[in-house]
Amino acid sequence: MPVSGRYYVFFQMFFNSREYHHSNRVAVYADNRILLMIHKDMPPFKENTGFAGGVFFLAAGEKLYTKAFAFDIRTWMEPNHCYFGAYLI
């Protein structure tokens, strides 16, 4: 983050499961700590979306990134399907 402060952090993911029943999770991290997580329990060949957001104190220089904990799914990496961001409040 450019400056320390309270940030509203948000993200959305769009999933498409494949052949098996899966428990899919995607998280937003700030450095090594989990800020937000979407957890979707999905049957085969179904689509689903999830959104999460919250307010967190972030220090200057912390980096945000996402990580998926899922097997045999497809995420739609287009701007209107998957996104994340933060803004200083």
N, C-alpha and C positions, 0 to 999 in steps of 0.2 A: 504494500500500500504506500502511496506517496507520503502520507502523514498519519500519525497515530490518531485514533479516535473511534467513535462508534459508527459502524457501517451496517446498513441493511444489505444482507447477502441473500441471493435468490438463485434458484435454478429450476429448470424443467427438462425432463427426459421423456422421449417417446420410444417405447419398446415394441418389438415384434418377436414373439417366441417362436421357436421352431418345433422340433418333433416331440419334445418331452415336457413334462410339467416342471416348472422351475420357480425357484425363489430368487428373484433378481434384486440386487441392491446397487445403488450408485450413491457415492458420497462426495461432498465438497470439503476439501481440506484447506486449512491455513497452516502452511509449513507442515508440521507432523501431527496436527490435531484435527479431529473430525468436527466440522461445524454443523453440517446438515446431512441427512440421509433419506433417500427414497427407497422404500422396500415394497416390491410388488410380487405377489404370489400369482403366477400366471399359468393357465392351462395351455396345452399345445395349440399352435396356430392361431393365437389371439394377439390383439394389439392393445396397448394400454399406455397411459401417460401419467406422469406424476409431477407435482410441483411442491417445492419447499422453500421457505424463506424465514429469516429471523434477524435480530439485531445482535451484533457481537462487537466487542472491543478488539480492534486489530492494531498491532504496532507497525510503525513505519518500517518498510522493507519486507514485511510478511508477504508471501506469495500464495495466491489461491490456485487450486487445481482440482480436477475431478478424477475419480477413480471408480471403475466398475468392478463389482464382484458378481459376476454372472457367467453362466455357462450356456452356450448354444442359443444366444439371443442376437438380435440385430437391433442396433440403435440407429435412429434416423438422424444423421448429423447435418441437418439443414437448419437455417436460422429460424424457421417457423416451427420446428419440431423440438430441437434441443438448444438450450442456451443457459448461460449463467453470468452473473455479474454482481457488482456491489457499488453502493454509493454512500458517501459520507453524509451523516445526518446531524 
